[in-house]
Amino acid sequence: MGLMQRILAALIALAVFAAALVFASIALGVILAIALIAWAWLTWRGRKLQGRSGVVVEGEYREYRDGQEVRRIVHEQTTERRDPP
């Protein structure tokens, strides 16, 4: 192989490496953007679940929607909700 062929091979190898690096960077950016959107959506949907754990001691629970009572639960025993370890 002549010197010109080696130089050309090295330039082609560098171009292929640069193209692979650009593709990998774009793919990583897309994957991170999708993960961020999924995390934000799950956080938004899960905000209703915060504050629902605790202890109820002979209490009464009522749920209202649009000013109308839709559910009423009376606890006669002490119940404790435990989160799994």
Secondary structure, DSSP 8 states (H G I E B T S, - for coil): --HHHHHHHHHHHHHHHHHHHHHHHHHHHHHHHHHHHHHHHHHHHHGGGTT--SEE-S-EEEEEETTEEEEEEE--S-EE-----
